[in-house]
């Protein structure tokens, strides 16, 4: 999921991967919807509290695996 990979990029910048972030920073991301946020929360990849989201260790690991499987363009 593109949204999860985008969140992964944000979470990578912090020592604590579960550091909360404002949902509004996702608003300009192409492909972000409230339903995609809910889907990520339902599978346990992120936690949403109020107007903030935080990546879970499970979500971080999933995003890391997805990121490492990206096709290499020559």
N, C-alpha and C positions, 0 to 999 in steps of 0.2 A: 504494500500500500504506500502510495506516495506520501500521504500525510504522516504515516509512521516514520518514514525515512527523513522527512523534513524535521520532525520532532527530534529524531535521533541526532541530527546535525546540531540542533540547539542544545540538547542535553549533553552532548560531547564536550561542549565548552565549559562545563562545570565539573568541579571535583566530585560533587554529590549529584549523581545522575537523576535522583528523585527530587531535585530542587524544583519548586513550583514556578510556573510561568503563566502569564496572563493569556487567556484564550484569545484576546483581541490581537495578539501578535500573529495569529494564524489567519486572520481575516483577509490579508492580501495574498495568501498562498493559493495558487490555482488548484482547484480540486478539493479544497477544504469545505466541509459542510458540517452542520451540527449532528447530522445522522452518522457521518463517518467518525466523529468524535465519540458518539455513543457506542458505535460498533467496537472501537478500540478499547473503550472502557469495559464493555461486556465480556470481551475475551481476556481481560486482565492485563492489557499492555500499557494502559495509562490509568491514572486515577484523576477524577475531576472533583474538585471541591469549590463550590461557589463559582467564581469567574476565573479559576486557575486550573491548570492541568499539570500533572507531574508524570514522568515516565516511570514505570515500575521496573524492577530488575528483569522480570520476564519479558517485558516489552523491549527493553534495551537489548537483551540477548537476541530476540527475534529480529529487531531492526539491524543489529550488527551482522547477523547471518544473511539477511536480505542485501545489505550493503556490500558484503564481501562476495556475493554471487552476481553482482552487476556484470553484464557482458562488457568486455573490453573492446572498444572501437579502435580500429586501426586507421 
